Amino acid sequence: MASDSNVTIPSKIKAWVYAERGNPVDVLKLDSDVRVPEIKEDQVLVKVVAAALNPIDFKRALGSFKDTDSPPPIVPGYDVAGVVVKIGDQVKKFKVGDEVYGDIIEKAGDHPKQHGTVAEYTAVEERLLALKPKNLSFVEAASLPLAIETAYEGLERAGFSPGKSILVLGGAGGVGSLLIQLAKEVFGASRVAATSSTGKLDLLKSLGADLAIDYTKENFEDLSEKFDVVYDAVGQSERAVRAVKEGGSVVAIAGAATPPAVRFTLTSTGSVLEKLNPFLESQKIKPLIDPKGTFPFSQALEAFSYLQTGRVIGKIVIHPIP
């Protein structure tokens, strides 16, 4: 294993862990005696600077996919931004000292790692990581991977291409806020519509939405305008399918998918982040972090509690981590 003689890696680290499934606020415990993860030959060890939470973290803890999950004890967290402190023998892309970010769980619901990112150190395959954009803080970088990859790969799955129109359900959320920007800046959408509650409509427009729909006042499926693609980030696919043009596509990432909607599940890959880094560095795409959404490591329970309200604007990030 290649390592840097200047970096001292402790044998025991701090991490938030649950030994049994349940509501994270009840089952998560801070453990100061966790073994630092061993790295395999294709992995790097990352000193975690910031870790973002996603709805899948609490769904996982609650046992939503326990049949395909790894057994507890589990350290939650998919998203990381941090510094490489050790590399496996086969690692080519990174060296010790590199600032990286990524979603460390390759298949979101299929035997995800037991040791996630809400910890001082985490081990991750190099193919799941990319170099952190230089202009982004670790907090901003940590907020992106799972959400931006879900948005990008979902648009690809839908066959989205220049000149098409899109309706985003849940435009102020972690995935939705990036979808609006990606559709416009990367995919060349002719028209972007998005839904949110009353107080978030201006935010949708600032992200690039041409039409901001207040779901508390109107039903998007009753609009005369129909869309080439509907991306459902909230779990309303039976309504979403009524807003799509004949022959268009509906992608759902939450809830059951009503045909012709297709349920999309992310496969994490650093190559998507590498592709999008220029858009992040030129600030054509900006991360969105909830104004109340940065929690220190000691307040992970409060972070989970806020995540579960479903009222988060953009993302929640845990930082600093000791």
Residue, then its C-alpha position, 0 to 999 in steps of 0.5 A: m500500500a502506498s502511503d505518505s509518511n507525513v500522514t499519521i492515520p489513527s487505528k481508531i476513529k470516530a463515526w456515527v453508527y447504528a447497530e440496529r435499524g430504526n429511526p436514525v434519531d433513535v438508533l444512531k450513536l456516536d462511537s469513538d472506537v471504530r476501526v479505520p477501514e482497510i482499503k482494497e487494491d482499487q480503493v483509496l482512504v479518504k480523510v472526510v472533511a464534509a459528508a452530505l445526507n440524502p433521503i436514502d440515508f434515513k430510508r436505509a436506516l428505517g429498513s426500506f430495502k433491508d432485504t438487499d442491504s448490508p447487515p448492521p452495524i452501519v455507518p450512514g452516508y453516501d456523499v463525501a468530500g475530503v483528502v486522499v491519505k492512502i492509496g491501494d496498489q492498483v490506484k492510478k488516478f489519485k495520489v496522497g493529498d488529492e482533494v476528491y469528492g464522490d458518492i462512495i456507494e456504487k449501487a444505491g440499494d444493492h448491498p451498500k457499504q457498511h462503512g459510509t461517510v459520516a465518519e472521520y475516514t472512509a474507504v472508496e473505490e477510485r472509480l467512484l471519485a473525481l477531483k474536487p472542483k477548485n472553486l468549490s468548498f468541501v461543503e459544496a462539493a460534498s453536497l453534489p455527488l449522489a444528487i447530481e449523478t441522479a439528475y444527470e443519469g436520469l436525464e440520459r435515461a430519459g433520452f433528454s436532448p437539446g430543444k426538448s422541454i422538461l417538467v421537474l417535480g420537486g424543483a427546490g430539492g437536492v436532485g431537483s435544484l440540479l436538474i433545472q440547471l443541468a437541463k438548461e446548461v448541459f442538455g440544452a433544454s428549450r423550456v424548463a418547468a418545475t414545481s415547488s411550494t409558494g415560498k420557493l418559486d423565486l428560487l426555481k426561477s433563479l436556478g433557470a426555470d422558465l415556469a415555476i408552478d406552485y403545487t399548493k395552488e395548481n395541479f401541474e397535470d391540468l396545465s394545457e402545456k405538456f412536456d417531452v420529459v417529466y422527471d419526478a423527484v417526489g413520488q407522484s408518478e401517477r400524476a406525472v404520466r398525465a403531464v407528458k407528451e405522447g411518446g415522451s418519457v417519465v423518470a421517477i426516483a421516488g415511490a412506485a413508478t406508474p407505467p409508462a413512468v420508469r423507476f430509475t436507480l443510480t449507479s455511482t461513477g466518478s466519470v459523471l462528476e469529471k464530465l460536469n466539473p467544467f460546468l461547476e468550475s465555470q459556475k454554470i451549475k451551482p450547488l444549493i445548500d439549505p441555509k440551515g443545512t450545515f451541521p457539525f459532526s456532533q449534531a448528526l442527529e439534528a441533521f437527520s431530524y431536519l432531513q426527515t421533515g422533507r422541507v430541505i432546500g437543496k442539501i444538508v451537509i455535515h461539517p466540520i468532521p472533528 
